[in-house]
Amino acid sequence: AFARTHDVALFNASQMQLDRSSGLINTVLLISSSYFVVRAVECIRHGQGKRSARWLAVAIACGGGFVVLKLFEFAAKIDAGITMSTNTFFMFYLFLAFFHFMHVILGMVILAAIAIKARRGGYSSVDHGGVETGAAYWHMVDLVWIILFPLIYVMH
């Protein structure tokens, strides 16, 4: 936002080259995935490991949708010759979006490990801190996107 104030026209013109629909779909996917993680935590609190694992699988699928859409977005930018050196807007866009992208992938790995353990009965209604910790990480990744989406795709 601060860098934008130094060249508003460049940022606005560059921003128009982004696919807002893709950004919006990704936002819906991540918010939905956070809801599914909440459902998983609720299930594990009631000792329902297999149901918790199913909710986590749905959350992971939403994360996978985010990853696929983001890969198409990155590929479109690369095909258009856009790199981090193109201009200040794309430097921020590519850096922040890729950094977040990598955290989504890590979150999916974490949720998968938790789902496997939950399915195998590794958590109980009393001992489920690992599920809550993984959920907290996932929600933080979601929160970061909720901040990035308007900054990158919407703010003029």
C-alpha positions in Angstrom: 0.0 0.0 0.0 2.9 2.4 0.8 4.7 1.6 -2.4 1.5 2.2 -4.4 1.4 5.8 -3.2 4.6 6.5 -5.1 3.2 5.3 -8.5 -0.5 4.9 -8.4 -0.9 4.8 -12.2 1.6 2.0 -12.6 0.0 0.0 -9.8 -3.5 0.5 -11.3 -2.4 -0.4 -14.8 -0.5 -3.5 -13.6 -3.4 -4.6 -11.4 -5.7 -4.6 -14.3 -3.6 -7.4 -15.8 -4.6 -9.7 -13.0 -7.5 -12.1 -13.1 -9.9 -10.9 -10.4 -12.2 -13.8 -10.9 -9.4 -16.2 -10.1 -8.5 -14.2 -7.0 -12.1 -14.2 -5.8 -12.5 -17.9 -6.4 -9.3 -18.5 -4.5 -10.7 -16.4 -1.6 -13.9 -18.4 -1.5 -11.9 -21.6 -1.6 -9.7 -20.6 1.3 -12.6 -19.3 3.4 -14.5 -22.5 2.7 -11.5 -24.6 3.7 -11.3 -22.7 7.0 -14.9 -23.6 7.7 -14.1 -27.3 6.9 -11.2 -27.2 9.3 -13.5 -25.8 12.0 -15.8 -28.7 11.4 -12.8 -31.1 11.7 -11.8 -29.6 15.1 -15.4 -29.8 16.3 -15.5 -33.5 15.3 -12.2 -34.3 17.0 -13.3 -32.6 20.2 -16.1 -35.1 20.2 -13.8 -38.1 19.6 -14.8 -38.5 16.0 -11.4 -39.0 14.4 -12.7 -40.4 11.1 -15.2 -37.7 10.6 -12.5 -35.1 11.4 -10.2 -36.7 8.8 -13.0 -36.4 6.2 -13.5 -32.7 6.9 -9.7 -32.2 6.7 -9.7 -34.0 3.4 -12.3 -31.5 2.1 -10.2 -28.6 3.4 -7.2 -30.0 1.6 -9.1 -30.3 -1.6 -10.1 -26.6 -1.3 -6.4 -25.8 -0.8 -5.6 -27.9 -3.9 -8.1 -25.9 -5.9 -6.3 -22.7 -4.7 -2.9 -24.2 -5.7 -4.2 -25.2 -9.2 -5.7 -21.8 -9.9 -2.7 -20.0 -8.6 -0.4 -22.1 -10.9 -2.5 -21.1 -13.9 -2.2 -17.5 -12.8 1.5 -17.7 -12.4 1.8 -19.5 -15.8 -0.2 -16.7 -17.5 2.2 -14.1 -16.1 5.3 -16.0 -17.1 3.8 -16.5 -20.6 3.2 -12.8 -20.8 6.8 -12.2 -20.0 6.0 -10.8 -16.5 8.7 -11.3 -13.8 9.6 -9.8 -10.5 11.8 -7.4 -12.6 8.9 -6.1 -14.7 7.9 -3.4 -12.2 7.3 -2.7 -8.6 3.7 -3.9 -8.6 4.6 -7.3 -10.1 7.6 -7.6 -7.8 5.2 -7.3 -4.8 2.5 -9.4 -6.5 4.8 -12.3 -7.4 6.8 -12.3 -4.2 3.7 -12.1 -1.9 1.6 -14.5 -3.9 4.3 -17.1 -4.2 5.3 -16.8 -0.6 1.6 -17.3 0.4 1.3 -20.1 -2.2 4.2 -22.0 -0.5 2.5 -21.6 2.9 -0.7 -23.1 1.5 1.2 -26.1 0.3 2.9 -26.5 3.7 -0.6 -26.1 5.3 -1.9 -28.9 3.1 0.9 -31.2 4.1 0.2 -30.4 7.8 -3.5 -31.0 7.4 -2.8 -34.3 5.6 -0.5 -35.5 8.4 -3.2 -34.6 11.0 -5.9 -36.3 8.9 -3.9 -39.5 8.7 -3.3 -39.5 12.4 -6.9 -38.6 13.2 -8.2 -41.5 10.9 -5.9 -43.9 12.7 -7.2 -42.8 16.1 -4.2 -40.8 17.1 -6.3 -38.0 18.7 -9.1 -38.1 21.2 -11.7 -35.8 22.7 -9.1 -35.1 25.5 -5.9 -35.1 23.5 -6.3 -33.2 20.2 -3.9 -30.3 20.5 -2.2 -31.2 17.3 -5.4 -30.8 15.4 -6.0 -27.4 16.9 -2.4 -26.3 16.2 -2.7 -27.4 12.6 -6.0 -25.6 12.3 -4.5 -22.4 13.8 -1.8 -22.5 11.1 -4.4 -23.0 8.4 -6.5 -20.1 9.6 -3.4 -17.9 9.7 -2.7 -18.7 6.1 -6.3 -18.0 5.3 -6.2 -14.7 7.2 -3.0 -13.6 5.3 -4.9 -14.3 2.0 -7.9 -12.2 3.2 -5.4 -9.3 3.6 -3.5 -10.0 0.4 -6.6 -10.3 -1.9 -7.8 -6.8 -1.4 -4.3 -5.3 -1.4 -3.3 -7.1 -4.7 -6.5 -7.5 -6.6 -9.0 -4.8 -5.4 -7.4 -1.7 -3.8 -7.1 1.3 -6.2 
